[in-house]
Amino acid sequence: MRHTRAIQRDRQHRPTSAPTAEAVAERLQDRVVWVGQGATRQRVRLIEIQSGGTVYRYLTNALNPVDLPSAYAAAL
């Protein structure tokens, strides 16, 4: 069975441009969190990258960083 991966930028904080590789190295948090309630609750990966005064947030269902490294997620 094939698995589909998804990535989505946080709707509340949409940047106008993607962070550079330097920004990725500047400050990074990568963790698995729960979203939803009840039967719709699921685990997703939250990647936060701070560049200057802006925080870029990405949500993905690719939970393993080996499958989708943080820098690749930011580049998408």
C-alpha positions in Angstrom: 0.0 0.0 0.0 1.3 3.5 -0.9 1.4 6.2 1.8 0.6 9.7 0.9 2.5 12.5 2.7 1.1 15.9 3.3 2.7 19.2 4.4 0.8 22.4 5.1 1.9 25.8 6.4 0.2 27.0 9.5 -2.8 29.1 8.4 -2.4 31.7 11.2 1.2 32.7 10.2 1.6 32.7 6.4 5.0 34.1 5.4 5.4 35.7 2.0 8.5 33.7 1.2 10.1 30.4 2.2 13.0 30.5 4.7 16.5 30.1 3.3 19.0 27.4 4.4 20.6 30.0 6.7 17.3 30.6 8.4 16.8 26.9 8.9 20.1 26.6 10.6 19.3 29.8 12.7 16.6 28.3 15.0 14.6 25.1 14.6 12.1 23.1 16.6 10.8 19.8 15.3 8.3 17.8 17.3 5.2 15.5 17.1 2.0 17.0 18.4 -1.7 16.0 18.6 -4.4 17.9 16.7 -8.1 17.6 16.6 -10.6 16.2 19.2 -12.2 12.9 20.0 -12.4 10.5 17.0 -10.6 13.0 14.7 -7.6 13.4 16.9 -4.3 12.6 15.2 -0.6 13.0 15.5 1.2 15.4 13.2 4.7 16.8 13.0 5.1 20.5 13.8 8.3 22.1 12.4 9.0 25.7 13.6 11.8 27.8 12.1 12.6 31.2 13.4 14.3 33.7 11.0 14.7 37.2 12.3 11.4 38.2 13.9 9.3 35.7 11.9 8.4 32.2 12.9 7.5 29.8 10.1 5.3 26.9 11.1 4.8 23.7 9.0 2.5 20.8 9.7 3.0 17.4 8.1 1.9 13.8 8.6 5.4 12.6 7.8 6.3 11.9 11.4 9.8 10.5 10.8 12.5 13.1 10.1 14.4 10.6 8.0 11.4 10.5 5.6 11.1 14.3 5.4 14.0 16.3 6.9 13.1 19.6 8.4 15.1 21.6 5.8 13.2 19.8 3.0 9.9 20.6 4.6 10.9 24.3 4.8 12.0 24.3 1.1 8.6 22.9 0.0 
